[in-house]
Structures are given as C-alpha cells and as structure tokens.
Amino acid sequence: MSNRKAELETLIEDLTERLGRYEAHQHRESGALDKDSVEQAQQIQNDEVVDSLETETRAELAQIKSALERIDHGLGDVCEVCDETIDPRRLQVLPYTTVCIACAENQADTQE
C-alpha cells in the first residue's frame, strides 16, 4: 500500500503544479487580452476550456486526498459504499478510487 500512497502523493504534486498554471492563465499573468477581436474571442474560448480543466483537476485532487485519508486510516482497499475489498487490479489502474467496480457501476447507473 505504500507504493500506492507514494503514487498518490506524486499525483497531488503534479495536479497542484497544473492548477498553478491554470490559475496563472486565468489571472492573465502572460498579459492582457489581445486587442484584435478575433484573437480576443479565441482567448475567451480558451479561458472556458482552462476553467473546465481547473474544475476537473480540483475534483481529482479531492478524490486523491480522500483516498490518502482512507489509506492513513487503514481503509485504503475497502469500498466506502459496500465495505468489500476493492480488487487490487482496480487500485492499480485507478489508485485514488474509494469504491469497488460494482459500486462504481451502480453509481454510474443512477447518474444516467
């Protein structure tokens, strides 16, 4: 489980750096909007994409932190929904998951 924890901590570092780049973009640290209206429209469209990526990154960070907390409490391989053991292959593919495949599928079905 320590390899998984180290992997998750590395993911947090990577995602935190990525968030910094997104925030720099949103705060226009590279300069103001272009005066050309076509360029300005493209920059605004890019802002929307970056905003979406930032939201997704924050959600992923929250999942990773939740998984690390569960690992610290000895529950890292236990599904938080059904309390069954999460298949190690699933944890290898998706190290920050906190649910088994059956519960993940059930959650996906209920969201449709």
N, C-alpha and C positions, 0 to 999 in steps of 0.2 A: 504494500500500500504506500510505502514511502516514495517509490518511483512515481506513482500517480500524483502524490502530493507535490513532488518537485515539478512535475509536468504542469500541474495546475498553477503553481506559483510562477512558472515561466510564462504561462499564458496570461496571467494577470499583468506581468511586466510588459509584455507585448501589446496587450489591449490598452493599457494605460498610456503607453507611448503613442499608439494610434489615436486615442482620444485627444491627446495633446495636439496632434497635427490637425484633427478635425476642428478643435476649438480655435487654433491659430487661423485656420481658413475662415471660420465663421466671424472672427474678430478682424478680418481683413489685415492681418499682420504683414501680408506681402504687398499691400497697397489698396487704395480705394477702388471703387468700381470704375471701369473704363468709361470714357465719355461717349464712345460710339454706342448707339442704341442697340445695334445687333450684338455687339460684344457684351454689352451690359445684360441683355436678355439671356445670353448663354451663361454668363456668370451667375445670374439669379437662378437659372435652372440647375447649375452645378451646386449652388447652395442647398437646394432642396434635396439633391442626392446625398450630399455630405450630411445634412441634418438627419436623413433617414439612416445612414450608416452609423452616425453617432448614437442614435436611439438603439439600434440593434447591438452595438458594441456595449453600451451601458447595460442592456438586458443580459448579454452574455457574461459580463463581469459579475452581475448579481448572481447568476446561476453558479459561476465558479466559486464565488465567496460562500455561497450556501453549501456547495459540495465540500469545500475545505472545512467548514464548520462541522459538518456531519462526520467527516474523517476524524477531526480532532475529538469528537465525542464517541468515536468507535462505531459509527453508523454508516460509514462511507460506502459499504457494499450492500446496504439494506434499503429496499424500496421504501420511500416515505409514504406511500399510499397503502400498500398491502403487507408491509413488513417481511416480505420474502427476500431472499438473497438475489441481488442483481447479477446476471450472468457476467462473468469476468470478461468475456469477449465483447459484450456491450460496453463495459467500462473502458476497455482498451480502445474502442472506436470513438466513444463519446465519454471522455474521462470526467466530465462535470455533470453527468446525468445523476439524478437522485431518484429515478423511477425505473422499474423493470420494463421490459419491452411490452408486456401485456397491459400494464397500466398506462404506458405512453400511448399505445394504440387506442385504449379506451378514452383517454383524454382527447386524442385527435378526433375520434368519432363524435364526441359530444360537442366539439367546437365547430363541426360542419353544419 
